[in-house]
């Protein structure tokens, strides 16, 4: 049995599509999904400020789509491993309640005691961390598993999973 | 340099005195501080429910007194060690914002990235955990330091600090 910590945004919660849609709508821009590949939205947008302001709205995090297959795979993972959700919520304090409520709605089978809101993920004591941001792997005590997201497609040097089916293959086979 | 994780309630935030005062006021009871020694409030109160209902009110956590000397000592500790606040906030999801705002007010020198809201503290990767509840030490990877509180005075078998001056002696001398 391993202890696996799992990030939220872009791993179990689909944030980027909504973010791009809202940004284009509010800023009369027409950034396409393909322009975003390998980059962060704020790197290609008209202004970083306009991109980040959505994170100040707690409601923004409340109705995100669930990442495909994540619910089924995590439930199965729980039968063999210890599963924690570890999200850098401290970066967006306004998001605490929305993120918690979202988890309760879509992942009711994850107990409260297995949810962690942190900032620096080096504080997480786990064997694996599934995350789309490699900066969280730097001082992490276990092994980082890079979950593919639009912004990280060119990054090399990490074990990578493309989707939740691949997470299942990695930890359940 | 060590990494030291520090609990909030009864360690940097004085919760018990307010809790007893509110409980007595609202339930026409006259429990005294001396009756509480070695016990939890819900063990001696008329009903556990009445004791726990305060935790459902977010405001309850917002105006707690700061534990004596904790601010000065933690600021000094930061010069020599890596300091994290680790609170089992998931036990009281309504408390997220109040606890965060309280920390920002009284401990503005602790960066967001060093704040952790968790449930099971075995997820904390640190060398030391200063806490008033020994249950958090059970599966903790480092050493637990028991911070004296009314309810734990009879517990033995752990390194104990009576107050923040003793924390300073332990980690700064």
Interface residues (C-beta under 8 A of the other chain):
Chain A: X5 X84 X86 X88 X89 X90 X91 X93 X96 X97 X100 X111 X112 X113 X114 X115 X116 X117 X118 X119 X120 X122 X123 X124 X125 X126 X141
Chain B: X5 X84 X86 X89 X90 X91 X93 X96 X97 X100 X111 X112 X113 X114 X115 X116 X117 X118 X119 X120 X122 X123 X124 X125 X126 X141
